[in-house]
Amino acid sequence: MSLCRLLSVAGLEQECGRRADYVRWCGELSACVSERALHGKDNFAGRFLLTDTLYFLTTETGTCYDETRMNRCHDLLIGLMEGNESFLMAPDACRIEPALARCLEAYFYPQLDADDAWASLLQAIFASWCASLSPDKGWTDVTDDLAWQRVETLNRYSYLFLDNTYDTAVRQAYACYARRMPVADTSTPALYACYQAMSQGHLLADGEALATRVAAVLRQRLSQYPVGSAEACCCLAVCVEQLCRSILLDCRKEMMRCTA
């Protein structure tokens, strides 16, 4: 995805390959994700994560709105939701919520239907997060990776729907968890989730320096993990993303220099 975006903006096909190839590969990956979400053996939380990934691939790789691909995402979400509302009472409900909330954000974008039961569920999840947030201590009994996913999801809601209802909570949570990052014993999933949140900007626009520090730590850890492991993939993804961002920044500086 990082390389696909880079090619879209900077036009470096000679160096990085054709954008059309990256779009095709993302399409093939989308088909695999969809198949696994429908017929795989993942638990409920895993299937929501897969659906969230499919929404991401659909919205980030197209040059225009693709109704067919988006409807495939919607159908997966509907299949997960209908008749399974009790999933929020499951033992792993806490870990389901961020992925569920991101799926609902994508489902409703660009307009949230206030009278829809799923919209009410989304707001209830966010209200619960905000009510249980301590500005000084964060969320009790919530791992740092999950906390950063909450920050990312609330920040995303703010800019997708131009709604500042939860902006204070985003800023408080960011300030609380940023003070802890990064340290030697911070888990790789937490560092990855932190970086993903910082990459959104918006209310977290001041997190660029933190994102750079996190990327440096993950770059150092990359060689510690077996090739193909989940941890190695997280480290590699951040390294590539950070490199692409650096190249884009250099391209923008060069464009400004040429037009000055």
C-alpha positions as CSV (number, residue, x, y, z in Angstrom):
1,M,0.0,0.0,0.0
2,S,2.8,2.4,0.8
3,L,4.5,1.8,-2.5
4,C,1.1,2.1,-4.3
5,R,0.6,5.5,-2.7
6,L,4.1,6.6,-3.5
7,L,3.7,5.7,-7.2
8,S,0.3,7.6,-7.3
9,V,1.9,10.8,-6.0
10,A,5.6,10.8,-7.1
11,G,5.4,8.8,-10.3
12,L,8.5,6.7,-9.6
13,E,7.6,3.7,-11.7
14,Q,11.1,3.3,-13.1
15,E,12.4,2.9,-9.6
16,C,9.6,1.0,-7.9
17,G,7.6,-0.7,-10.6
18,R,4.3,0.0,-12.3
19,R,1.4,1.2,-10.1
20,A,-1.0,-1.0,-12.1
21,D,0.9,-4.1,-10.9
22,Y,0.5,-3.0,-7.2
23,V,-3.2,-2.4,-7.8
24,R,-3.5,-5.9,-9.3
25,W,-1.7,-7.4,-6.4
26,C,-3.9,-5.6,-3.9
27,G,-6.9,-7.0,-5.8
28,E,-5.5,-10.5,-5.6
29,L,-4.9,-10.0,-1.9
30,S,-8.4,-8.7,-1.4
31,A,-9.8,-11.8,-3.0
32,C,-7.7,-14.0,-0.6
33,V,-8.9,-11.9,2.4
34,S,-12.5,-12.1,1.4
35,E,-12.3,-15.9,0.9
36,R,-10.6,-16.4,4.3
37,A,-13.2,-14.1,6.0
38,L,-16.0,-16.2,4.5
39,H,-14.7,-19.7,4.7
40,G,-11.6,-19.6,7.0
41,K,-11.3,-20.9,10.5
42,D,-10.6,-17.6,12.2
43,N,-12.5,-16.7,15.3
44,F,-15.0,-13.9,15.5
45,A,-12.4,-11.2,16.3
46,G,-10.2,-12.4,13.4
47,R,-13.1,-12.2,10.9
48,F,-13.7,-8.6,11.9
49,L,-10.0,-7.9,11.5
50,L,-10.2,-9.4,8.0
51,T,-13.2,-7.4,7.1
52,D,-11.5,-4.2,8.3
53,T,-8.5,-5.1,6.1
54,L,-10.8,-5.7,3.1
55,Y,-12.3,-2.2,3.6
56,F,-8.9,-0.7,3.7
57,L,-7.7,-2.5,0.6
58,T,-10.9,-1.4,-1.2
59,T,-10.7,2.3,-0.3
60,E,-7.0,2.8,-0.7
61,T,-6.2,1.2,-4.0
62,G,-9.0,2.4,-6.4
63,T,-8.7,5.4,-8.6
64,C,-12.4,6.0,-8.2
65,Y,-15.3,4.6,-6.1
66,D,-15.8,0.9,-6.9
67,E,-19.4,0.0,-5.9
68,T,-18.9,-3.7,-6.6
69,R,-15.9,-4.0,-4.3
70,M,-17.4,-1.9,-1.6
71,N,-20.6,-3.9,-1.6
72,R,-18.5,-7.0,-1.1
73,C,-17.1,-5.5,2.1
74,H,-20.6,-4.5,3.2
75,D,-21.9,-8.0,2.6
76,L,-19.2,-9.5,4.7
77,L,-19.9,-7.0,7.5
78,I,-23.7,-7.7,7.3
79,G,-23.0,-11.4,7.5
80,L,-21.0,-11.0,10.6
81,M,-23.4,-8.6,12.3
82,E,-26.8,-10.0,11.7
83,G,-27.9,-12.4,14.4
84,N,-24.7,-12.0,16.2
85,E,-25.2,-8.9,18.2
86,S,-24.4,-10.8,21.4
87,F,-20.7,-10.9,20.3
88,L,-20.1,-7.8,22.4
89,M,-20.6,-10.0,25.5
90,A,-17.9,-12.5,24.3
91,P,-14.7,-12.8,26.3
92,D,-12.7,-11.2,23.5
93,A,-15.2,-8.4,22.9
94,C,-12.7,-5.8,24.0
95,R,-10.4,-6.8,21.2
96,I,-13.2,-6.9,18.7
97,E,-14.4,-3.4,19.2
98,P,-11.7,-1.3,17.4
99,A,-12.0,-3.5,14.2
100,L,-15.8,-3.5,14.5
101,A,-15.8,0.3,14.9
102,R,-13.6,0.8,11.9
103,C,-15.8,-1.4,9.8
104,L,-18.9,0.6,10.8
105,E,-17.1,3.8,10.0
106,A,-16.4,2.5,6.5
107,Y,-19.9,1.2,6.2
108,F,-21.6,4.5,7.0
109,Y,-19.1,6.9,5.4
110,P,-19.7,9.7,4.4
111,Q,-22.9,10.1,6.3
112,L,-23.8,8.5,9.7
113,D,-27.5,7.6,10.0
114,A,-28.3,8.6,13.6
115,D,-31.4,6.5,13.6
116,D,-29.7,3.3,12.5
117,A,-29.1,0.6,15.2
118,W,-25.6,0.0,14.0
119,A,-24.8,3.7,14.3
120,S,-26.1,3.6,17.8
121,L,-23.8,0.7,18.5
122,L,-20.9,2.6,17.2
123,Q,-21.6,5.6,19.4
124,A,-22.1,3.3,22.4
125,I,-18.7,1.8,21.9
126,F,-17.1,5.2,21.6
127,A,-19.0,6.5,24.7
128,S,-17.8,3.5,26.7
129,W,-14.2,4.1,25.7
130,C,-14.4,7.8,26.6
131,A,-16.1,7.2,29.9
132,S,-13.5,4.7,31.0
133,L,-10.5,6.8,29.9
134,S,-8.3,8.4,32.6
135,P,-6.4,11.4,31.3
136,D,-3.4,10.4,33.5
137,K,-3.5,6.6,33.4
138,G,-5.3,5.8,30.2
139,W,-7.5,2.7,30.1
140,T,-7.3,0.2,32.9
141,D,-6.7,-3.4,32.0
142,V,-6.2,-2.5,28.3
143,T,-3.0,-3.4,26.5
144,D,-1.1,-0.6,24.8
145,D,-1.7,-2.0,21.3
146,L,-5.4,-2.0,21.9
147,A,-5.3,1.5,23.4
148,W,-3.5,2.8,20.3
149,Q,-6.2,1.1,18.1
150,R,-8.8,3.0,20.1
151,V,-7.0,6.3,19.6
152,E,-6.7,5.6,15.8
153,T,-10.3,4.7,15.5
154,L,-11.6,7.7,17.4
155,N,-9.3,10.1,15.4
156,R,-10.5,8.5,12.2
157,Y,-14.1,9.0,13.1
158,S,-13.4,12.7,13.7
159,Y,-12.0,13.4,10.3
160,L,-14.3,11.0,8.3
161,F,-17.5,12.5,9.7
162,L,-16.3,16.0,10.7
163,D,-17.5,15.4,14.2
164,N,-15.5,16.7,17.2
165,T,-17.5,14.8,19.8
166,Y,-14.6,12.6,20.9
167,D,-11.7,14.9,20.0
168,T,-10.9,15.7,23.7
169,A,-10.7,12.0,24.4
170,V,-8.3,11.5,21.4
171,R,-6.0,14.3,22.6
172,Q,-6.0,13.0,26.2
173,A,-5.4,9.4,25.2
174,Y,-2.6,10.4,22.8
175,A,-0.9,12.6,25.5
176,C,-1.1,9.7,28.0
177,Y,0.2,6.9,25.8
178,A,2.8,9.0,23.9
179,R,4.6,9.6,27.2
180,R,5.2,5.8,27.4
181,M,6.6,5.5,23.8
182,P,8.9,4.0,22.8
183,V,10.7,2.1,25.4
184,A,12.7,-1.1,25.3
185,D,10.0,-3.2,26.7
186,T,7.2,-1.8,24.6
187,S,5.7,-4.7,22.6
188,T,6.0,-4.8,18.9
189,P,2.2,-4.9,18.4
190,A,1.9,-1.8,20.5
191,L,4.7,0.0,18.5
192,Y,3.0,-1.0,15.3
193,A,-0.4,0.2,16.5
194,C,1.1,3.5,17.6
195,Y,2.7,4.0,14.2
196,Q,-0.6,3.3,12.4
197,A,-2.3,5.9,14.6
198,M,0.4,8.5,14.0
199,S,0.2,8.0,10.2
200,Q,-3.3,9.4,10.1
201,G,-2.4,12.9,11.2
202,H,-5.5,15.1,11.9
203,L,-5.7,15.4,15.7
204,L,-2.4,13.4,15.9
205,A,-0.5,15.7,13.5
206,D,2.1,16.5,16.2
207,G,3.0,12.8,16.4
208,E,5.4,12.9,13.5
209,A,8.5,12.8,15.8
210,L,7.0,9.9,17.7
211,A,6.3,8.0,14.5
212,T,9.9,8.5,13.5
213,R,11.2,7.2,16.8
214,V,8.9,4.2,16.7
215,A,9.9,3.4,13.1
216,A,13.6,3.4,14.2
217,V,12.9,0.9,17.0
218,L,11.0,-1.4,14.7
219,R,13.8,-1.2,12.1
220,Q,16.2,-2.4,14.8
221,R,13.9,-5.3,15.8
222,L,13.3,-6.5,12.3
223,S,16.3,-8.9,12.2
224,Q,15.3,-10.4,15.6
225,Y,12.1,-12.1,14.2
226,P,11.8,-15.1,11.9
227,V,11.1,-14.2,8.3
228,G,7.4,-14.2,7.6
229,S,6.3,-14.0,11.3
230,A,3.6,-11.5,12.3
231,E,6.2,-9.5,14.2
232,A,8.6,-9.3,11.2
233,C,5.8,-8.3,8.9
234,C,4.8,-5.5,11.3
235,C,8.4,-4.2,11.4
236,L,8.8,-4.5,7.7
237,A,5.6,-2.7,6.9
238,V,6.5,0.2,9.1
239,C,10.1,0.4,7.6
240,V,8.6,0.5,4.1
241,E,6.0,3.1,5.0
242,Q,8.6,5.3,6.7
243,L,10.9,5.1,3.7
244,C,8.0,6.0,1.3
245,R,7.1,9.0,3.5
246,S,10.6,10.2,3.4
247,I,10.8,9.9,-0.4
248,L,7.5,11.8,-0.7
249,L,8.7,14.5,1.6
250,D,11.9,14.9,-0.6
251,C,9.7,15.0,-3.7
252,R,7.6,17.7,-2.3
253,K,10.6,19.8,-1.3
254,E,12.0,19.4,-4.8
255,M,8.7,20.5,-6.3
256,M,8.6,23.5,-4.1
257,R,12.2,24.4,-5.0
258,C,11.4,24.1,-8.8
259,T,8.3,26.3,-8.5
260,A,9.8,28.9,-6.2
